Amino acid sequence: MKEWFLYVFIATLISMFIQSGLDKIGLLNLNNMWTDLSWLVIFFVVYVLIDLAGRALIGSKNN
């Protein structure tokens, strides 16, 4: 359970930085997040990448 929370927390932080950067350069509009659902796609992509990296690290420790 702790690993899952850690993955979500890290993914949220990274997603927040990516989204704020995209908002500053004008590619993402965070004024109305519900009309622009690309923030959700960014979060899930980052979450999957962190999950895969975590599984790879755990797998390499066990070998």
NORCORRA-V964550 format. One line per field, one symbol per residue. ss: DSSP state (A for helix, B for strand, O for the rest). psi: psi as a letter, one per 30 degrees, with the letter a starting at -180 (. if undefined). burial: b if it has 16 or more other C-alpha atoms within 10 Angstrom, else e. A space follows every 50 residues. Layout:
ss: ???
psi: ???
burial: ???
This chain:
ss: OAAAAAAAAAAAAAAAAAAAAAAAOOOOOOOOOOOOOAAAAAAAAAAAAA AAAAAAAAAAAAO
psi: eeeeeeeeeeeeeeeeeeeeeeeefgfkjgejfffjgfeeeeeeeeeeee eeeeeeeeefef.
burial: eeeeeebbeebbebbeebbeeeeeeeebbbeeeeeeeebeebbeebbeeb beeeeeeeeeeee
